[in-house]
Amino acid sequence: MKYVILSIAIIGGSALLSCNKCRECHYDDNGSEVGIGELCNEDLEDAEANGYNTGDTVVTIHCEEH
């Protein structure tokens, strides 16, 4: 019985660690919301911390959690 519980705990822990952190993001352009799609993991963290490049302009993004 202990092995069954241990196995379930290991599988559950592995599933939680492998989750992708993804969010749908957009930025504001003169009052209009411009969608940029879904950003995940390091791309999401970098864009939230440093802004998102749109050609020659860096904009502040807003992301919603799924």
All heavy atoms as TSV, in Angstrom:
chain	resi	resn	atom	element	x	y	z
A	1	MET	N	N	0.818	-1.191	0.000
A	1	MET	CA	C	0.000	0.000	0.000
A	1	MET	C	C	0.869	1.265	0.000
A	1	MET	O	O	0.532	2.235	-0.659
A	1	MET	CB	C	-0.925	-0.047	1.222
A	1	MET	CG	C	-1.919	1.056	1.252
A	1	MET	SD	S	-3.040	0.870	-0.143
A	1	MET	CE	C	-4.144	2.167	0.173
A	2	LYS	N	N	1.976	1.240	0.740
A	2	LYS	CA	C	2.866	2.397	0.774
A	2	LYS	C	C	3.441	2.679	-0.607
A	2	LYS	O	O	3.614	3.834	-0.980
A	2	LYS	CB	C	4.005	2.172	1.763
A	2	LYS	CG	C	3.585	2.225	3.201
A	2	LYS	CD	C	4.772	2.022	4.111
A	2	LYS	CE	C	4.353	2.008	5.561
A	2	LYS	NZ	N	5.494	1.819	6.457
A	3	TYR	N	N	3.746	1.627	-1.376
A	3	TYR	CA	C	4.318	1.805	-2.706
A	3	TYR	C	C	3.310	2.441	-3.660
A	3	TYR	O	O	3.678	3.247	-4.510
A	3	TYR	CB	C	4.812	0.470	-3.260
A	3	TYR	CG	C	5.995	-0.071	-2.500
A	3	TYR	CD1	C	5.904	-1.237	-1.767
A	3	TYR	CD2	C	7.201	0.615	-2.524
A	3	TYR	CE1	C	6.984	-1.721	-1.066
A	3	TYR	CE2	C	8.295	0.133	-1.821
A	3	TYR	CZ	C	8.180	-1.038	-1.087
A	3	TYR	OH	O	9.261	-1.504	-0.396
A	4	VAL	N	N	2.046	2.103	-3.510
A	4	VAL	CA	C	1.002	2.674	-4.353
A	4	VAL	C	C	0.871	4.172	-4.070
A	4	VAL	O	O	0.838	4.998	-4.985
A	4	VAL	CB	C	-0.351	1.960	-4.131
A	4	VAL	CG1	C	-1.474	2.684	-4.857
A	4	VAL	CG2	C	-0.261	0.512	-4.573
A	5	ILE	N	N	0.837	4.537	-2.810
A	5	ILE	CA	C	0.721	5.945	-2.428
A	5	ILE	C	C	1.955	6.712	-2.874
A	5	ILE	O	O	1.853	7.818	-3.404
A	5	ILE	CB	C	0.495	6.075	-0.908
A	5	ILE	CG1	C	-0.871	5.489	-0.548
A	5	ILE	CG2	C	0.596	7.525	-0.465
A	5	ILE	CD1	C	-1.122	5.385	0.937
A	6	LEU	N	N	3.122	6.137	-2.692
A	6	LEU	CA	C	4.356	6.779	-3.121
A	6	LEU	C	C	4.377	6.979	-4.640
A	6	LEU	O	O	4.761	8.040	-5.130
A	6	LEU	CB	C	5.570	5.961	-2.672
A	6	LEU	CG	C	6.934	6.536	-3.012
A	6	LEU	CD1	C	7.121	7.894	-2.360
A	6	LEU	CD2	C	8.029	5.593	-2.560
A	7	SER	N	N	3.951	5.977	-5.386
A	7	SER	CA	C	3.909	6.067	-6.849
A	7	SER	C	C	2.966	7.171	-7.300
A	7	SER	O	O	3.286	7.958	-8.197
A	7	SER	CB	C	3.456	4.745	-7.465
A	7	SER	OG	O	4.387	3.738	-7.178
A	8	ILE	N	N	1.802	7.248	-6.684
A	8	ILE	CA	C	0.833	8.291	-7.029
A	8	ILE	C	C	1.406	9.671	-6.709
A	8	ILE	O	O	1.263	10.612	-7.491
A	8	ILE	CB	C	-0.505	8.058	-6.293
A	8	ILE	CG1	C	-1.175	6.805	-6.864
A	8	ILE	CG2	C	-1.422	9.268	-6.421
A	8	ILE	CD1	C	-2.385	6.345	-6.097
A	9	ALA	N	N	2.076	9.814	-5.593
A	9	ALA	CA	C	2.673	11.092	-5.210
A	9	ALA	C	C	3.758	11.510	-6.203
A	9	ALA	O	O	3.852	12.683	-6.587
A	9	ALA	CB	C	3.243	11.010	-3.800
A	10	ILE	N	N	4.574	10.584	-6.639
A	10	ILE	CA	C	5.643	10.882	-7.598
A	10	ILE	C	C	5.049	11.292	-8.945
A	10	ILE	O	O	5.479	12.285	-9.543
A	10	ILE	CB	C	6.598	9.685	-7.750
A	10	ILE	CG1	C	7.413	9.525	-6.465
A	10	ILE	CG2	C	7.508	9.867	-8.964
A	10	ILE	CD1	C	8.257	8.275	-6.416
A	11	ILE	N	N	4.063	10.579	-9.413
A	11	ILE	CA	C	3.432	10.903	-10.694
A	11	ILE	C	C	2.743	12.268	-10.616
A	11	ILE	O	O	2.871	13.095	-11.516
A	11	ILE	CB	C	2.432	9.798	-11.105
A	11	ILE	CG1	C	3.202	8.521	-11.451
A	11	ILE	CG2	C	1.569	10.255	-12.281
A	11	ILE	CD1	C	2.338	7.296	-11.648
A	12	GLY	N	N	2.040	12.528	-9.530
A	12	GLY	CA	C	1.375	13.822	-9.354
A	12	GLY	C	C	2.364	14.968	-9.287
A	12	GLY	O	O	2.160	16.019	-9.890
A	13	GLY	N	N	3.465	14.778	-8.572
A	13	GLY	CA	C	4.497	15.805	-8.483
A	13	GLY	C	C	5.146	16.081	-9.821
A	13	GLY	O	O	5.408	17.222	-10.176
A	14	SER	N	N	5.390	15.045	-10.587
A	14	SER	CA	C	5.981	15.207	-11.916
A	14	SER	C	C	5.044	15.982	-12.835
A	14	SER	O	O	5.486	16.828	-13.611
A	14	SER	CB	C	6.279	13.845	-12.544
A	14	SER	OG	O	7.246	13.164	-11.785
A	15	ALA	N	N	3.767	15.709	-12.755
A	15	ALA	CA	C	2.788	16.407	-13.594
A	15	ALA	C	C	2.758	17.893	-13.256
A	15	ALA	O	O	2.676	18.741	-14.146
A	15	ALA	CB	C	1.408	15.789	-13.420
A	16	LEU	N	N	2.826	18.230	-11.991
A	16	LEU	CA	C	2.802	19.635	-11.592
A	16	LEU	C	C	4.055	20.376	-12.029
A	16	LEU	O	O	4.004	21.535	-12.421
A	16	LEU	CB	C	2.634	19.759	-10.077
A	16	LEU	CG	C	1.266	19.396	-9.518
A	16	LEU	CD1	C	1.289	19.447	-7.996
A	16	LEU	CD2	C	0.191	20.326	-10.055
A	17	LEU	N	N	5.199	19.728	-11.974
A	17	LEU	CA	C	6.453	20.368	-12.351
A	17	LEU	C	C	6.584	20.578	-13.847
A	17	LEU	O	O	7.288	21.479	-14.291
A	17	LEU	CB	C	7.643	19.546	-11.834
A	17	LEU	CG	C	7.828	19.551	-10.324
A	17	LEU	CD1	C	8.963	18.606	-9.942
A	17	LEU	CD2	C	8.102	20.946	-9.811
A	18	SER	N	N	5.908	19.757	-14.639
A	18	SER	CA	C	6.039	19.859	-16.088
A	18	SER	C	C	5.012	20.798	-16.707
A	18	SER	O	O	4.975	20.950	-17.916
A	18	SER	CB	C	5.913	18.469	-16.718
A	18	SER	OG	O	4.603	17.976	-16.528
A	19	CYS	N	N	4.172	21.462	-15.914
A	19	CYS	CA	C	3.163	22.372	-16.435
A	19	CYS	C	C	3.808	23.581	-17.090
A	19	CYS	O	O	4.772	24.137	-16.574
A	19	CYS	CB	C	2.247	22.858	-15.322
A	19	CYS	SG	S	1.128	21.602	-14.716
A	20	ASN	N	N	3.258	23.975	-18.223
A	20	ASN	CA	C	3.701	25.193	-18.877
A	20	ASN	C	C	2.922	26.365	-18.310
A	20	ASN	O	O	1.718	26.288	-18.151
A	20	ASN	CB	C	3.464	25.127	-20.385
A	20	ASN	CG	C	4.443	24.243	-21.078
A	20	ASN	OD1	O	5.545	24.050	-20.602
A	20	ASN	ND2	N	4.057	23.714	-22.218
A	21	LYS	N	N	3.615	27.441	-18.029
A	21	LYS	CA	C	2.973	28.662	-17.577
A	21	LYS	C	C	2.738	29.511	-18.824
A	21	LYS	O	O	3.658	30.123	-19.347
A	21	LYS	CB	C	3.864	29.387	-16.576
A	21	LYS	CG	C	3.314	30.689	-16.085
A	21	LYS	CD	C	4.298	31.363	-15.148
A	21	LYS	CE	C	3.841	32.764	-14.839
A	21	LYS	NZ	N	4.865	33.501	-14.091
A	22	CYS	N	N	1.516	29.514	-19.329
A	22	CYS	CA	C	1.180	30.248	-20.543
A	22	CYS	C	C	0.039	31.216	-20.265
A	22	CYS	O	O	-0.844	30.925	-19.458
A	22	CYS	CB	C	0.748	29.302	-21.649
A	22	CYS	SG	S	2.038	28.159	-22.169
A	23	ARG	N	N	0.077	32.361	-20.954
A	23	ARG	CA	C	-0.990	33.357	-20.830
A	23	ARG	C	C	-1.232	34.017	-22.181
A	23	ARG	O	O	-0.323	34.190	-22.969
A	23	ARG	CB	C	-0.608	34.425	-19.806
A	23	ARG	CG	C	-0.512	33.896	-18.410
A	23	ARG	CD	C	-0.248	35.003	-17.449
A	23	ARG	NE	N	-0.046	34.466	-16.101
A	23	ARG	CZ	C	0.421	35.175	-15.107
A	23	ARG	NH1	N	0.746	36.434	-15.271
A	23	ARG	NH2	N	0.566	34.636	-13.922
A	24	GLU	N	N	-2.473	34.390	-22.411
A	24	GLU	CA	C	-2.874	35.180	-23.561
A	24	GLU	C	C	-2.511	36.625	-23.270
A	24	GLU	O	O	-2.849	37.148	-22.225
A	24	GLU	CB	C	-4.371	35.079	-23.684
A	24	GLU	CG	C	-5.085	34.645	-24.915
A	24	GLU	CD	C	-4.389	34.151	-26.112
A	24	GLU	OE1	O	-4.070	32.968	-26.177
A	24	GLU	OE2	O	-4.203	34.948	-27.043
A	25	CYS	N	N	-1.814	37.294	-24.177
A	25	CYS	CA	C	-1.307	38.640	-23.913
A	25	CYS	C	C	-1.748	39.635	-24.979
A	25	CYS	O	O	-2.048	39.263	-26.111
A	25	CYS	CB	C	0.218	38.624	-23.844
A	25	CYS	SG	S	0.877	37.546	-22.555
A	26	HIS	N	N	-1.755	40.910	-24.591
A	26	HIS	CA	C	-2.068	42.005	-25.502
A	26	HIS	C	C	-1.375	43.277	-25.022
A	26	HIS	O	O	-0.843	43.324	-23.922
A	26	HIS	CB	C	-3.585	42.237	-25.583
A	26	HIS	CG	C	-4.172	42.765	-24.316
A	26	HIS	ND1	N	-4.557	41.932	-23.287
A	26	HIS	CD2	C	-4.406	44.026	-23.892
A	26	HIS	CE1	C	-5.022	42.676	-22.286
A	26	HIS	NE2	N	-4.948	43.959	-22.631
A	27	TYR	N	N	-1.374	44.298	-25.867
A	27	TYR	CA	C	-0.892	45.613	-25.465
A	27	TYR	C	C	-1.872	46.660	-25.982
A	27	TYR	O	O	-2.702	46.389	-26.849
A	27	TYR	CB	C	0.534	45.881	-25.957
A	27	TYR	CG	C	0.709	45.962	-27.453
A	27	TYR	CD1	C	0.626	47.182	-28.121
A	27	TYR	CD2	C	0.990	44.826	-28.196
A	27	TYR	CE1	C	0.798	47.257	-29.490
A	27	TYR	CE2	C	1.170	44.896	-29.556
A	27	TYR	CZ	C	1.072	46.112	-30.208
A	27	TYR	OH	O	1.250	46.182	-31.557
A	28	ASP	N	N	-1.803	47.851	-25.419
A	28	ASP	CA	C	-2.679	48.946	-25.817
A	28	ASP	C	C	-1.974	49.815	-26.837
A	28	ASP	O	O	-0.824	50.204	-26.655
A	28	ASP	CB	C	-3.072	49.784	-24.597
A	28	ASP	CG	C	-3.895	48.986	-23.597
A	28	ASP	OD1	O	-4.740	48.188	-24.038
A	28	ASP	OD2	O	-3.687	49.161	-22.390
A	29	ASP	N	N	-2.682	50.136	-27.929
A	29	ASP	CA	C	-2.144	50.999	-28.979
A	29	ASP	C	C	-3.145	52.128	-29.224
A	29	ASP	O	O	-4.129	51.948	-29.935
A	29	ASP	CB	C	-1.909	50.197	-30.253
A	29	ASP	CG	C	-1.256	51.015	-31.353
A	29	ASP	OD1	O	-0.587	52.016	-31.028
A	29	ASP	OD2	O	-1.416	50.638	-32.528
A	30	ASN	N	N	-2.905	53.262	-28.576
A	30	ASN	CA	C	-3.791	54.431	-28.702
A	30	ASN	C	C	-5.247	54.087	-28.406
A	30	ASN	O	O	-6.155	54.430	-29.159
A	30	ASN	CB	C	-3.663	55.066	-30.082
A	30	ASN	CG	C	-2.304	55.635	-30.322
A	30	ASN	OD1	O	-1.675	56.181	-29.420
A	30	ASN	ND2	N	-1.812	55.492	-31.541
A	31	GLY	N	N	-5.484	53.361	-27.334
A	31	GLY	CA	C	-6.836	52.997	-26.920
A	31	GLY	C	C	-7.361	51.711	-27.521
A	31	GLY	O	O	-8.429	51.244	-27.145
A	32	SER	N	N	-6.652	51.123	-28.460
A	32	SER	CA	C	-7.056	49.854	-29.067
A	32	SER	C	C	-6.233	48.725	-28.469
A	32	SER	O	O	-5.031	48.863	-28.270
A	32	SER	CB	C	-6.827	49.874	-30.573
A	32	SER	OG	O	-7.624	50.844	-31.181
A	33	GLU	N	N	-6.890	47.621	-28.212
A	33	GLU	CA	C	-6.208	46.444	-27.682
A	33	GLU	C	C	-5.691	45.605	-28.846
A	33	GLU	O	O	-6.445	45.233	-29.735
A	33	GLU	CB	C	-7.192	45.626	-26.847
A	33	GLU	CG	C	-6.574	44.508	-26.090
A	33	GLU	CD	C	-7.590	43.803	-25.203
A	33	GLU	OE1	O	-7.933	44.352	-24.148
A	33	GLU	OE2	O	-8.031	42.698	-25.588
A	34	VAL	N	N	-4.394	45.328	-28.847
A	34	VAL	CA	C	-3.765	44.545	-29.907
A	34	VAL	C	C	-3.306	43.223	-29.303
A	34	VAL	O	O	-2.439	43.185	-28.427
A	34	VAL	CB	C	-2.555	45.292	-30.520
A	34	VAL	CG1	C	-1.902	44.444	-31.601
A	34	VAL	CG2	C	-2.980	46.639	-31.054
A	35	GLY	N	N	-3.897	42.108	-29.762
A	35	GLY	CA	C	-3.535	40.786	-29.266
A	35	GLY	C	C	-2.220	40.317	-29.852
A	35	GLY	O	O	-1.963	40.507	-31.046
A	36	ILE	N	N	-1.390	39.721	-29.024
A	36	ILE	CA	C	-0.127	39.172	-29.529
A	36	ILE	C	C	-0.085	37.659	-29.373
A	36	ILE	O	O	0.901	37.031	-29.690
A	36	ILE	CB	C	1.100	39.815	-28.845
A	36	ILE	CG1	C	1.057	39.643	-27.334
A	36	ILE	CG2	C	1.203	41.270	-29.220
A	36	ILE	CD1	C	2.307	40.119	-26.626
A	37	GLY	N	N	-1.167	37.082	-28.861
A	37	GLY	CA	C	-1.238	35.634	-28.729
A	37	GLY	C	C	-0.754	35.154	-27.377
A	37	GLY	O	O	-0.662	35.916	-26.419
A	38	GLU	N	N	-0.443	33.893	-27.338
A	38	GLU	CA	C	-0.065	33.246	-26.089
A	38	GLU	C	C	1.450	33.220	-25.944
A	38	GLU	O	O	2.161	32.842	-26.870
A	38	GLU	CB	C	-0.616	31.818	-26.090
A	38	GLU	CG	C	-0.496	31.121	-24.775
A	38	GLU	CD	C	-1.187	29.774	-24.795
A	38	GLU	OE1	O	-0.647	28.838	-25.423
A	38	GLU	OE2	O	-2.262	29.675	-24.206
A	39	LEU	N	N	1.926	33.627	-24.776
A	39	LEU	CA	C	3.345	33.536	-24.445
A	39	LEU	C	C	3.495	32.538	-23.303
A	39	LEU	O	O	2.659	32.487	-22.404
A	39	LEU	CB	C	3.897	34.893	-24.032
A	39	LEU	CG	C	3.869	35.999	-25.083
A	39	LEU	CD1	C	4.371	37.313	-24.484
A	39	LEU	CD2	C	4.719	35.618	-26.285
A	40	CYS	N	N	4.582	31.781	-23.328
A	40	CYS	CA	C	4.795	30.742	-22.321
A	40	CYS	C	C	6.186	30.838	-21.694
A	40	CYS	O	O	7.127	31.319	-22.316
A	40	CYS	CB	C	4.665	29.358	-22.956
A	40	CYS	SG	S	3.036	29.027	-23.635
A	41	ASN	N	N	6.269	30.370	-20.465
A	41	ASN	CA	C	7.503	30.180	-19.716
A	41	ASN	C	C	8.459	31.363	-19.799
A	41	ASN	O	O	8.117	32.459	-19.387
A	41	ASN	CB	C	8.173	28.876	-20.130
A	41	ASN	CG	C	7.269	27.693	-19.889
A	41	ASN	OD1	O	6.510	27.676	-18.935
A	41	ASN	ND2	N	7.321	26.709	-20.757
A	42	GLU	N	N	9.672	31.178	-20.322
A	42	GLU	CA	C	10.684	32.236	-20.340
A	42	GLU	C	C	10.275	33.413	-21.219
A	42	GLU	O	O	10.577	34.559	-20.902
A	42	GLU	CB	C	12.042	31.696	-20.799
A	42	GLU	CG	C	12.758	30.867	-19.758
A	42	GLU	CD	C	12.905	29.426	-20.227
A	42	GLU	OE1	O	12.844	29.174	-21.443
A	42	GLU	OE2	O	13.075	28.552	-19.371
A	43	ASP	N	N	9.587	33.134	-22.328
A	43	ASP	CA	C	9.125	34.223	-23.197
A	43	ASP	C	C	8.153	35.126	-22.444
A	43	ASP	O	O	8.222	36.354	-22.545
A	43	ASP	CB	C	8.446	33.672	-24.450
A	43	ASP	CG	C	9.409	32.962	-25.378
A	43	ASP	OD1	O	10.620	33.275	-25.341
A	43	ASP	OD2	O	8.952	32.094	-26.147
A	44	LEU	N	N	7.265	34.526	-21.679
A	44	LEU	CA	C	6.299	35.280	-20.884
A	44	LEU	C	C	6.995	36.094	-19.803
A	44	LEU	O	O	6.745	37.298	-19.657
A	44	LEU	CB	C	5.274	34.329	-20.257
A	44	LEU	CG	C	4.270	34.941	-19.284
A	44	LEU	CD1	C	3.411	35.989	-19.981
A	44	LEU	CD2	C	3.415	33.858	-18.664
A	45	GLU	N	N	7.881	35.464	-19.066
A	45	GLU	CA	C	8.597	36.156	-17.986
A	45	GLU	C	C	9.431	37.316	-18.530
A	45	GLU	O	O	9.443	38.404	-17.959
A	45	GLU	CB	C	9.491	35.171	-17.230
A	45	GLU	CG	C	8.707	34.161	-16.422
A	45	GLU	CD	C	9.588	33.082	-15.805
A	45	GLU	OE1	O	10.825	33.268	-15.762
A	45	GLU	OE2	O	9.038	32.056	-15.378
A	46	ASP	N	N	10.109	37.108	-19.657
A	46	ASP	CA	C	10.937	38.148	-20.259
A	46	ASP	C	C	10.086	39.328	-20.740
A	46	ASP	O	O	10.417	40.485	-20.501
A	46	ASP	CB	C	11.748	37.568	-21.420
A	46	ASP	CG	C	12.681	38.589	-22.025
A	46	ASP	OD1	O	13.467	39.191	-21.258
A	46	ASP	OD2	O	12.626	38.782	-23.257
A	47	ALA	N	N	8.970	39.030	-21.407
A	47	ALA	CA	C	8.112	40.097	-21.922
A	47	ALA	C	C	7.469	40.893	-20.790
A	47	ALA	O	O	7.322	42.107	-20.888
A	47	ALA	CB	C	7.036	39.509	-22.833
A	48	GLU	N	N	7.084	40.220	-19.698
A	48	GLU	CA	C	6.495	40.929	-18.564
A	48	GLU	C	C	7.532	41.809	-17.864
A	48	GLU	O	O	7.221	42.903	-17.416
A	48	GLU	CB	C	5.884	39.952	-17.566
A	48	GLU	CG	C	4.589	39.332	-18.058
A	48	GLU	CD	C	4.001	38.337	-17.078
A	48	GLU	OE1	O	4.781	37.643	-16.370
A	48	GLU	OE2	O	2.765	38.240	-17.014
A	49	ALA	N	N	8.760	41.355	-17.810
A	49	ALA	CA	C	9.810	42.098	-17.109
A	49	ALA	C	C	10.398	43.224	-17.958
A	49	ALA	O	O	10.685	44.303	-17.451
A	49	ALA	CB	C	10.926	41.147	-16.677
A	50	ASN	N	N	10.588	42.984	-19.267
A	50	ASN	CA	C	11.325	43.916	-20.116
A	50	ASN	C	C	10.505	44.570	-21.212
A	50	ASN	O	O	11.028	45.380	-21.964
A	50	ASN	CB	C	12.511	43.188	-20.759
A	50	ASN	CG	C	13.409	42.568	-19.727
A	50	ASN	OD1	O	13.765	43.206	-18.742
A	50	ASN	ND2	N	13.769	41.311	-19.921
A	51	GLY	N	N	9.247	44.191	-21.375
A	51	GLY	CA	C	8.427	44.713	-22.461
A	51	GLY	C	C	8.474	43.781	-23.661
A	51	GLY	O	O	9.244	42.827	-23.707
A	52	TYR	N	N	7.627	44.064	-24.641
A	52	TYR	CA	C	7.491	43.222	-25.836
A	52	TYR	C	C	7.872	44.044	-27.058
A	52	TYR	O	O	7.406	45.169	-27.233
A	52	TYR	CB	C	6.048	42.715	-25.937
A	52	TYR	CG	C	5.794	41.811	-27.091
A	52	TYR	CD1	C	6.159	40.469	-27.033
A	52	TYR	CD2	C	5.175	42.277	-28.238
A	52	TYR	CE1	C	5.918	39.621	-28.104
A	52	TYR	CE2	C	4.928	41.440	-29.309
A	52	TYR	CZ	C	5.301	40.113	-29.231
A	52	TYR	OH	O	5.066	39.271	-30.291
A	53	ASN	N	N	8.711	43.505	-27.909
A	53	ASN	CA	C	9.189	44.188	-29.112
A	53	ASN	C	C	8.153	44.105	-30.226
A	53	ASN	O	O	7.763	43.024	-30.642
A	53	ASN	CB	C	10.471	43.524	-29.616
A	53	ASN	CG	C	11.655	44.413	-29.502
A	53	ASN	OD1	O	11.530	45.606	-29.327
A	53	ASN	ND2	N	12.826	43.817	-29.611
A	54	THR	N	N	7.720	45.253	-30.735
A	54	THR	CA	C	6.841	45.303	-31.904
A	54	THR	C	C	7.549	46.122	-32.971
A	54	THR	O	O	7.338	47.315	-33.099
A	54	THR	CB	C	5.487	45.953	-31.567
A	54	THR	OG1	O	5.722	47.279	-31.106
A	54	THR	CG2	C	4.735	45.178	-30.525
A	55	GLY	N	N	8.411	45.489	-33.708
A	55	GLY	CA	C	9.220	46.202	-34.700
A	55	GLY	C	C	10.311	46.982	-34.005
A	55	GLY	O	O	11.197	46.410	-33.386
A	56	ASP	N	N	10.228	48.314	-34.058
A	56	ASP	CA	C	11.250	49.147	-33.421
A	56	ASP	C	C	10.780	49.767	-32.111
A	56	ASP	O	O	11.429	50.644	-31.562
A	56	ASP	CB	C	11.706	50.243	-34.387
A	56	ASP	CG	C	10.572	51.164	-34.802
A	56	ASP	OD1	O	9.404	50.838	-34.519
A	56	ASP	OD2	O	10.853	52.217	-35.411
A	57	THR	N	N	9.640	49.307	-31.600
A	57	THR	CA	C	9.059	49.845	-30.372
A	57	THR	C	C	8.914	48.742	-29.332
A	57	THR	O	O	8.554	47.624	-29.655
A	57	THR	CB	C	7.663	50.440	-30.658
A	57	THR	OG1	O	7.773	51.402	-31.700
A	57	THR	CG2	C	7.086	51.097	-29.423
A	58	VAL	N	N	9.195	49.090	-28.084
A	58	VAL	CA	C	8.974	48.161	-26.974
A	58	VAL	C	C	7.732	48.631	-26.235
A	58	VAL	O	O	7.635	49.791	-25.849
A	58	VAL	CB	C	10.191	48.121	-26.013
A	58	VAL	CG1	C	9.900	47.231	-24.831
A	58	VAL	CG2	C	11.429	47.644	-26.757
A	59	VAL	N	N	6.751	47.718	-26.091
A	59	VAL	CA	C	5.493	48.067	-25.445
A	59	VAL	C	C	5.321	47.266	-24.151
A	59	VAL	O	O	5.924	46.199	-23.979
A	59	VAL	CB	C	4.297	47.802	-26.372
A	59	VAL	CG1	C	4.334	48.711	-27.579
A	59	VAL	CG2	C	4.238	46.348	-26.801
A	60	THR	N	N	4.491	47.793	-23.256
A	60	THR	CA	C	4.139	47.083	-22.040
A	60	THR	C	C	2.961	46.167	-22.355
A	60	THR	O	O	1.959	46.610	-22.931
A	60	THR	CB	C	3.737	48.073	-20.929
A	60	THR	OG1	O	4.836	48.946	-20.690
A	60	THR	CG2	C	3.365	47.351	-19.648
A	61	ILE	N	N	3.097	44.901	-21.982
A	61	ILE	CA	C	2.030	43.941	-22.279
A	61	ILE	C	C	1.176	43.687	-21.054
A	61	ILE	O	O	1.605	43.932	-19.906
A	61	ILE	CB	C	2.592	42.608	-22.815
A	61	ILE	CG1	C	3.467	41.915	-21.769
A	61	ILE	CG2	C	3.315	42.814	-24.119
A	61	ILE	CD1	C	3.813	40.485	-22.131
A	62	HIS	N	N	-0.028	43.188	-21.306
A	62	HIS	CA	C	-0.955	42.785	-20.256
A	62	HIS	C	C	-1.357	41.354	-20.565
A	62	HIS	O	O	-1.747	41.060	-21.692
A	62	HIS	CB	C	-2.183	43.685	-20.249
A	62	HIS	CG	C	-1.843	45.143	-20.222
A	62	HIS	ND1	N	-1.478	45.796	-19.071
A	62	HIS	CD2	C	-1.760	46.053	-21.212
A	62	HIS	CE1	C	-1.219	47.062	-19.351
A	62	HIS	NE2	N	-1.376	47.251	-20.648
A	63	CYS	N	N	-1.235	40.480	-19.580
A	63	CYS	CA	C	-1.527	39.063	-19.818
A	63	CYS	C	C	-2.558	38.560	-18.830
A	63	CYS	O	O	-2.563	38.949	-17.667
A	63	CYS	CB	C	-0.250	38.237	-19.687
A	63	CYS	SG	S	1.032	38.713	-20.845
A	64	GLU	N	N	-3.410	37.673	-19.305
A	64	GLU	CA	C	-4.438	37.042	-18.489
A	64	GLU	C	C	-4.061	35.599	-18.255
A	64	GLU	O	O	-3.626	34.915	-19.177
A	64	GLU	CB	C	-5.796	37.095	-19.181
A	64	GLU	CG	C	-6.281	38.505	-19.468
A	64	GLU	CD	C	-6.539	39.310	-18.214
A	64	GLU	OE1	O	-7.002	38.749	-17.203
A	64	GLU	OE2	O	-6.252	40.520	-18.223
A	65	GLU	N	N	-4.242	35.139	-17.042
A	65	GLU	CA	C	-3.939	33.761	-16.709
A	65	GLU	C	C	-5.052	32.859	-17.204
A	65	GLU	O	O	-6.219	33.209	-17.158
A	65	GLU	CB	C	-3.791	33.620	-15.193
A	65	GLU	CG	C	-3.017	32.412	-14.787
A	65	GLU	CD	C	-2.647	32.487	-13.324
A	65	GLU	OE1	O	-3.554	32.606	-12.496
A	65	GLU	OE2	O	-1.451	32.433	-13.031
A	66	HIS	N	N	-4.696	31.680	-17.728
A	66	HIS	CA	C	-5.682	30.693	-18.206
A	66	HIS	C	C	-6.214	29.932	-17.027
A	66	HIS	O	O	-5.573	29.579	-16.133
A	66	HIS	CB	C	-5.038	29.710	-19.164
A	66	HIS	CG	C	-4.754	30.319	-20.487
A	66	HIS	ND1	N	-5.099	29.731	-21.639
A	66	HIS	CD2	C	-4.168	31.485	-20.839
A	66	HIS	CE1	C	-4.727	30.465	-22.657
A	66	HIS	NE2	N	-4.153	31.536	-22.187
